[in-house]
Amino acid sequence: MKKTELLKLSVGQIGNAMAFMVMFLFLPDYFADHIFVGHEFPNTLAFLTITISFTAGAITYLFAGYLSDKTKTRWGKRRPYFLLVIPSGIAYIFLGLSIPGFSVEAMFAFLSVMATTYAVLYRLEYCSYWALYMDQTEPDERISTSITFNLFGTIGTVGALLLFPILEYILPYLTITLIFGVIFIGTVLFAFFFGPREDLSKLGKATEMSNFFKTLKETTTDRNFFFYLLASFFFVLGYSISTLTLVDFLDAQTIDLLVMLPFVIPVALLYFFLFGRLAKSRGRLQAFKLVISVGILMVPFTLFLGIFGEGTLLFIQVFLIISIILFVVIAILTFQYAILMDLAPSGREATYSGVYLFVIVIPIPIASTLAGLLLDLPLIFPGIQFLIWQDLALSFALIFLINVIFLSVSYIFLRAIREK
């Protein structure tokens, strides 16, 4: 794929990531504080709205890829699904709507339907969106494609983190969801109209595929892919539990995320560059195994940082912790989709992608639950202490320790993959 086409296609990932992160990180608080306020369990309703849509979206991945691989139109088999961004984005905009006269229960039902509509259509669009990368990327371009894809996603994520807190103070929530919904629709449509075109001559050479359930079984009985699914489940579980609690960790250290960002962004970019070079010299799978093994050795050092000192000394410790966490996160972002491209057979790219995306979505609510329980340890056991760690310091130490355990399990499954 030409670099210009790669960049145009990746513009869509800005909107994909930005809209999703706003919904996942910020809208639950809006629902609890403004829509379900006065109810006995406002937070429960707020997160249940997200959970219902999240679950429906995850299940959608299982058949989204199969549908994409079986599709044949004059626009191709991937790009038509980009147009689902329009109804998905409209449903997303309605998440900011508060309907006068509606009871809390009626608003819960309305928002659950809108959130689920957004999530299901978004997953259908996203699966084909990623599959187009796989179709268009040559084997020697896979690392650079994966890095570009994730860099544009990072732009969307950072944009959500910076813009929403500002807009929240000056605009009504419906206007805010309108802005993010329009960005979501606009960027994906930009990729549709100006991104790479599919080779329509290849549509007639369809790979023979069984019915959905048999195809799903065939996919998961692919030995290398099965072990990669297990490895991915555990490394996503590992890094998710750390990233989900990062803001809480910084708050505990009284350090603002926006103050830390200018220092850690160059580190993240350096990691992308170094991992790209390493992949070229050692091969993608071997490079990933090496980086994960180094990460397993590095993460334990986070147990002893951020628990003493203040001022500049504390800032340096926190910077080192985030740099170590980023080492693991950027490694996964660099290699995970490139290796998926290596493992997916021609003609079944979207089917494999759908199953893979389903598997890596499941760990996030598990990590969120674990993180919540660990952060509540000081409330459950006031004054809790073990050696040099006490209260929240012990919570974060356990979070980092669990990260090491999950990464180690992931490494075992990565070693089971046989290179062809």
C-alpha positions as CSV (number, residue, x, y, z in Angstrom):
1,M,0.0,0.0,0.0
2,K,1.3,3.5,-0.9
3,K,2.2,5.7,2.1
4,T,-0.3,8.3,1.0
5,E,-3.1,5.7,0.8
6,L,-2.1,4.4,4.2
7,L,-2.3,7.8,5.7
8,K,-5.7,8.6,4.2
9,L,-7.1,5.3,5.4
10,S,-5.7,5.9,8.9
11,V,-7.5,9.2,9.2
12,G,-10.6,7.0,10.0
13,Q,-8.9,5.6,13.0
14,I,-8.8,9.1,14.6
15,G,-12.6,9.2,14.7
16,N,-13.0,5.5,15.6
17,A,-10.7,5.9,18.6
18,M,-12.0,9.4,19.7
19,A,-15.7,8.5,19.8
20,F,-15.0,5.2,21.5
21,M,-12.8,6.6,24.2
22,V,-15.3,9.4,25.0
23,M,-18.1,6.8,25.4
24,F,-15.9,4.4,27.5
25,L,-14.2,7.0,29.7
26,F,-16.5,10.0,30.1
27,L,-20.1,9.2,29.3
28,P,-20.7,6.9,32.3
29,D,-20.1,9.8,34.6
30,Y,-22.4,12.0,32.5
31,F,-25.2,9.4,32.7
32,A,-24.8,8.9,36.5
33,D,-24.5,12.6,37.3
34,H,-27.1,14.1,34.9
35,I,-29.4,11.4,33.5
36,F,-29.9,8.9,36.3
37,V,-29.4,11.4,39.2
38,G,-31.9,10.8,41.9
39,H,-32.1,7.0,41.3
40,E,-31.0,4.7,44.1
41,F,-28.2,3.3,42.0
42,P,-27.2,5.9,39.4
43,N,-23.7,4.5,38.8
44,T,-25.0,0.9,38.4
45,L,-27.4,2.1,35.7
46,A,-24.7,4.2,34.0
47,F,-22.2,1.4,33.8
48,L,-24.9,-1.2,32.9
49,T,-25.7,1.0,29.9
50,I,-22.1,0.7,28.8
51,T,-21.9,-3.0,29.6
52,I,-24.9,-3.9,27.6
53,S,-23.6,-2.1,24.5
54,F,-20.1,-3.4,25.1
55,T,-21.3,-7.0,25.3
56,A,-23.4,-6.7,22.2
57,G,-20.5,-5.1,20.3
58,A,-18.1,-7.8,21.4
59,I,-20.4,-10.6,20.2
60,T,-20.8,-8.7,16.9
61,Y,-17.1,-9.2,16.2
62,L,-17.7,-13.0,15.9
63,F,-19.9,-12.7,12.8
64,A,-18.7,-9.3,11.5
65,G,-15.5,-10.8,9.9
66,Y,-17.4,-13.7,8.4
67,L,-19.9,-11.4,6.8
68,S,-17.2,-9.1,5.4
69,D,-15.3,-12.1,3.9
70,K,-18.5,-13.3,2.2
71,T,-19.5,-9.9,0.8
72,K,-19.3,-9.0,-2.9
73,T,-20.3,-5.6,-4.2
74,R,-19.1,-3.3,-6.9
75,W,-17.4,-1.2,-4.1
76,G,-15.6,-4.2,-2.8
77,K,-16.2,-6.4,0.3
78,R,-14.7,-4.1,3.0
79,R,-15.5,-0.5,2.1
80,P,-19.3,-0.9,2.0
81,Y,-19.2,-1.5,5.7
82,F,-17.6,1.9,6.2
83,L,-21.0,3.5,5.4
84,L,-22.4,2.0,8.6
85,V,-20.6,4.8,10.4
86,I,-23.5,7.1,9.4
87,P,-26.3,5.3,11.4
88,S,-23.7,4.4,14.1
89,G,-22.7,8.1,14.4
90,I,-26.3,9.3,14.6
91,A,-27.0,6.8,17.4
92,Y,-23.9,8.1,19.1
93,I,-25.1,11.7,18.9
94,F,-28.3,10.7,20.7
95,L,-26.3,9.6,23.7
96,G,-26.1,13.2,24.8
97,L,-29.9,13.7,24.6
98,S,-31.9,14.1,27.8
99,I,-35.7,13.8,27.0
100,P,-37.9,16.0,29.2
101,G,-40.7,14.0,30.9
102,F,-38.9,10.6,30.5
103,S,-38.5,8.7,33.7
104,V,-35.1,7.3,34.7
105,E,-36.2,3.8,33.6
106,A,-37.3,5.2,30.2
107,M,-34.0,7.1,29.7
108,F,-32.1,3.9,30.7
109,A,-34.0,2.0,28.0
110,F,-33.5,4.7,25.4
111,L,-29.7,5.2,26.1
112,S,-29.2,1.4,26.2
113,V,-30.8,1.1,22.7
114,M,-28.7,4.0,21.3
115,A,-25.5,2.8,22.9
116,T,-26.1,-0.7,21.6
117,T,-26.9,0.5,18.1
118,Y,-23.7,2.6,18.0
119,A,-21.6,-0.3,19.4
120,V,-23.0,-3.1,17.1
121,L,-22.7,-0.9,13.9
122,Y,-19.3,0.4,15.0
123,R,-17.9,-3.1,15.4
124,L,-19.2,-4.1,12.0
125,E,-17.5,-1.1,10.4
126,Y,-14.3,-1.4,12.5
127,C,-13.8,-5.1,11.6
128,S,-14.0,-4.4,7.9
129,Y,-12.0,-1.2,8.3
130,W,-9.1,-3.2,9.8
131,A,-9.5,-6.1,7.3
132,L,-8.8,-3.5,4.5
133,Y,-5.4,-2.8,6.1
134,M,-4.7,-6.6,6.0
135,D,-5.8,-6.8,2.3
136,Q,-3.7,-3.9,1.2
137,T,-0.5,-4.5,3.2
138,E,2.5,-6.4,1.8
139,P,4.3,-8.7,4.2
140,D,7.3,-6.4,4.5
141,E,5.0,-3.5,5.3
142,R,3.2,-5.1,8.2
143,I,5.1,-3.5,11.1
144,S,5.0,0.0,9.6
145,T,1.2,-0.4,8.8
146,S,0.5,-1.5,12.4
147,I,2.5,1.4,13.8
148,T,0.7,3.9,11.6
149,F,-2.7,2.5,12.5
150,N,-1.9,2.7,16.2
151,L,-0.4,6.2,16.0
152,F,-3.6,7.6,14.4
153,G,-5.6,5.8,17.0
154,T,-3.4,7.4,19.7
155,I,-4.1,10.8,18.2
156,G,-7.9,10.1,18.6
157,T,-7.4,8.8,22.1
158,V,-5.3,11.9,23.2
159,G,-7.8,14.1,21.5
160,A,-10.6,12.6,23.5
161,L,-8.7,13.0,26.7
162,L,-7.9,16.7,26.0
163,L,-11.1,17.9,24.4
164,F,-13.9,16.3,26.4
165,P,-12.9,17.9,29.8
166,I,-12.8,21.3,28.1
167,L,-16.0,21.0,26.2
168,E,-17.8,19.7,29.2
169,Y,-17.5,23.1,30.9
170,I,-18.7,25.2,28.0
171,L,-21.2,23.2,26.0
172,P,-24.4,21.1,26.5
173,Y,-23.8,17.3,26.4
174,L,-25.9,16.9,23.2
175,T,-23.6,19.4,21.5
176,I,-20.6,17.5,22.7
177,T,-21.8,14.2,21.4
178,L,-22.8,15.9,18.2
179,I,-19.2,17.2,17.8
180,F,-17.6,13.8,18.5
181,G,-20.3,12.0,16.4
182,V,-19.5,14.3,13.4
183,I,-15.8,13.7,13.8
184,F,-16.5,9.9,13.9
185,I,-18.6,10.0,10.8
186,G,-16.4,12.5,8.9
187,T,-13.1,10.8,9.4
188,V,-14.4,7.3,8.4
189,L,-16.1,8.7,5.3
190,F,-12.9,10.5,4.4
191,A,-11.2,7.0,4.5
192,F,-14.1,5.6,2.4
193,F,-13.9,8.3,-0.3
194,F,-10.1,9.0,-0.4
195,G,-8.5,5.9,1.0
196,P,-7.3,2.9,-1.0
197,R,-9.7,1.1,-3.4
198,E,-10.1,-2.7,-3.4
199,D,-9.0,-4.9,-6.3
200,L,-12.4,-5.9,-7.6
201,S,-10.9,-8.6,-9.8
202,K,-10.0,-10.6,-6.6
203,L,-13.6,-10.7,-5.5
204,G,-14.4,-13.5,-8.0
205,K,-11.6,-15.6,-6.4
206,A,-13.4,-16.1,-3.2
207,T,-11.9,-18.6,-0.7
208,E,-14.2,-21.5,0.0
209,M,-15.9,-21.0,3.3
210,S,-18.3,-23.2,5.3
211,N,-21.3,-22.0,7.1
212,F,-20.7,-19.6,10.0
213,F,-20.4,-22.0,12.9
214,K,-18.2,-24.5,11.0
215,T,-16.0,-21.6,9.8
216,L,-15.7,-20.3,13.4
217,K,-14.6,-23.8,14.5
218,E,-12.1,-24.1,11.7
219,T,-10.6,-20.7,12.7
220,T,-10.2,-21.5,16.4
221,T,-8.7,-25.0,15.6
222,D,-5.8,-23.3,13.7
223,R,-3.0,-24.2,16.1
224,N,-0.9,-21.1,15.8
225,F,-3.9,-18.8,15.8
226,F,-5.3,-20.5,18.9
227,F,-2.1,-20.0,20.9
228,Y,-1.9,-16.4,19.6
229,L,-5.5,-15.9,20.9
230,L,-4.5,-17.1,24.3
231,A,-1.4,-15.0,24.4
232,S,-3.3,-12.0,23.3
233,F,-6.0,-12.5,25.9
234,F,-3.4,-12.4,28.7
235,F,-1.2,-9.6,27.4
236,V,-4.3,-7.4,26.9
237,L,-5.5,-8.4,30.4
238,G,-2.1,-7.5,31.8
239,Y,-1.6,-4.1,30.2
240,S,-5.3,-3.1,30.6
241,I,-5.2,-3.4,34.4
242,S,-2.3,-1.0,34.4
243,T,-3.6,1.5,32.0
244,L,-7.1,1.6,33.5
245,T,-5.6,2.6,36.8
246,L,-3.0,5.0,35.5
247,V,-5.1,8.1,36.1
248,D,-5.9,6.9,39.7
249,F,-2.2,6.3,40.2
250,L,-1.3,9.8,39.1
251,D,-4.1,11.3,41.2
252,A,-2.7,9.4,44.3
253,Q,0.7,11.0,43.5
254,T,-0.9,14.4,43.0
255,I,0.5,14.6,39.4
256,D,-1.6,15.9,36.6
257,L,-1.7,13.7,33.5
258,L,-1.5,16.7,31.2
259,V,1.8,17.7,33.0
260,M,3.2,14.2,32.4
261,L,2.1,13.9,28.7
262,P,4.9,16.2,27.2
263,F,7.5,13.9,28.8
264,V,6.0,10.5,28.0
265,I,4.9,11.2,24.4
266,P,8.5,11.3,23.1
267,V,9.2,8.1,25.0
268,A,6.3,6.4,23.3
269,L,7.4,7.6,19.8
270,L,10.9,6.3,20.6
271,Y,9.5,2.9,21.5
272,F,7.6,2.7,18.2
273,F,10.8,3.5,16.3
274,L,13.0,1.0,18.2
275,F,10.5,-1.8,17.9
276,G,10.1,-1.2,14.2
277,R,13.8,-1.5,13.8
278,L,14.0,-4.6,16.0
279,A,11.2,-6.3,13.9
280,K,13.3,-5.8,10.7
281,S,16.4,-7.4,12.2
282,R,14.9,-10.3,14.1
283,G,11.5,-10.9,12.5
284,R,8.1,-9.9,13.9
285,L,7.3,-12.9,16.2
286,Q,10.9,-13.3,17.6
287,A,11.1,-9.6,18.2
288,F,7.8,-9.6,20.0
289,K,8.8,-12.5,22.2
290,L,12.1,-10.7,23.1
291,V,10.3,-7.4,23.9
292,I,7.7,-9.1,26.1
293,S,10.4,-11.0,28.0
294,V,12.2,-7.7,28.6
295,G,9.0,-6.2,29.8
296,I,8.5,-9.1,32.3
297,L,11.9,-8.2,33.7
298,M,11.2,-4.5,33.8
299,V,7.7,-4.3,35.3
300,P,8.7,-5.6,38.8
301,F,10.8,-2.5,39.3
302,T,7.6,-0.5,39.3
303,L,6.8,-2.1,42.7
304,F,9.5,-0.1,44.3
305,L,8.9,3.3,42.7
306,G,6.5,6.1,43.6
307,I,6.3,5.1,47.2
308,F,8.9,7.5,48.7
309,G,10.1,11.0,48.3
310,E,8.4,14.1,46.9
311,G,8.7,16.9,44.4
312,T,11.2,16.2,41.6
313,L,12.3,12.9,43.0
314,L,8.7,11.6,43.0
315,F,8.1,13.0,39.5
316,I,11.1,11.1,38.2
317,Q,9.9,7.9,39.8
318,V,6.4,8.2,38.3
319,F,8.0,9.0,34.9
320,L,10.0,5.8,35.1
321,I,6.8,3.8,36.0
322,I,4.9,5.2,33.1
323,S,7.9,4.6,30.8
324,I,8.0,1.0,31.8
325,I,4.2,0.5,31.4
326,L,4.5,2.2,28.0
327,F,7.3,-0.2,27.0
328,V,4.8,-3.0,27.3
329,V,1.8,-1.2,25.8
330,I,3.7,0.2,22.7
331,A,5.3,-3.3,22.2
332,I,1.8,-4.8,22.0
333,L,0.4,-2.0,19.8
334,T,3.4,-2.4,17.4
335,F,3.4,-6.2,17.0
336,Q,-0.1,-7.6,17.8
337,Y,-1.8,-6.7,14.5
338,A,1.3,-7.3,12.4
339,I,1.5,-10.9,13.7
340,L,-2.3,-11.3,13.1
341,M,-1.6,-10.4,9.5
342,D,1.0,-13.1,9.4
343,L,-1.3,-15.8,10.8
344,A,-4.5,-15.0,8.9
345,P,-4.9,-17.0,5.6
346,S,-5.7,-15.2,2.4
347,G,-9.5,-14.7,1.9
348,R,-10.2,-15.1,5.6
349,E,-8.6,-11.9,6.9
350,A,-11.8,-10.4,8.3
351,T,-13.0,-13.7,9.8
352,Y,-9.7,-14.1,11.7
353,S,-9.8,-10.4,12.6
354,G,-13.3,-10.7,14.0
355,V,-12.4,-13.6,16.2
356,Y,-9.2,-11.9,17.3
357,L,-11.0,-8.6,18.1
358,F,-13.6,-10.5,20.1
359,V,-10.9,-12.2,22.2
360,I,-9.0,-9.0,23.0
361,V,-12.2,-7.1,24.0
362,I,-13.2,-9.6,26.7
363,P,-10.2,-8.9,29.0
364,I,-11.1,-5.2,29.4
365,P,-14.2,-5.6,31.6
366,I,-12.3,-8.3,33.6
367,A,-9.4,-6.0,34.1
368,S,-11.7,-3.2,35.0
369,T,-13.4,-5.4,37.7
370,L,-10.0,-6.5,39.1
371,A,-8.7,-2.9,39.1
372,G,-11.8,-1.7,41.0
373,L,-11.5,-4.4,43.7
374,L,-7.8,-3.7,44.2
375,L,-8.3,0.1,44.4
376,D,-11.0,-0.5,47.0
377,L,-8.6,-2.6,49.2
378,P,-7.9,0.4,51.6
379,L,-11.7,0.8,52.0
380,I,-12.3,-2.8,52.5
381,F,-9.3,-3.3,54.9
382,P,-8.5,0.2,56.4
383,G,-4.9,0.6,57.3
384,I,-3.9,-2.5,55.2
385,Q,-0.1,-2.9,55.0
386,F,2.5,-5.4,53.7
387,L,6.2,-4.7,54.3
388,I,6.9,-1.3,52.8
389,W,3.5,-1.0,51.0
390,Q,0.4,0.3,52.6
391,D,-3.1,1.5,51.6
392,L,-3.2,2.6,47.9
393,A,0.6,1.9,47.5
394,L,-0.2,-1.8,48.2
395,S,-3.1,-1.6,45.7
396,F,-0.8,-0.4,42.9
397,A,1.9,-2.8,43.9
398,L,-0.6,-5.7,43.5
399,I,-1.8,-4.3,40.1
400,F,1.8,-4.2,38.8
401,L,2.5,-7.7,40.2
402,I,-0.6,-9.1,38.5
403,N,0.5,-7.4,35.2
404,V,3.8,-9.4,35.5
405,I,1.9,-12.6,36.0
406,F,-0.4,-12.1,33.0
407,L,2.5,-11.1,30.8
408,S,4.4,-14.2,31.8
409,V,1.5,-16.5,30.9
410,S,1.2,-14.6,27.6
411,Y,4.9,-15.2,26.9
412,I,4.4,-19.0,27.4
413,F,1.7,-19.1,24.8
414,L,3.7,-16.9,22.4
415,R,6.6,-19.5,22.6
416,A,4.1,-22.2,21.6
417,I,3.6,-20.6,18.2
418,R,5.5,-22.3,15.4
419,E,7.1,-20.1,12.8
420,K,6.4,-21.2,9.2
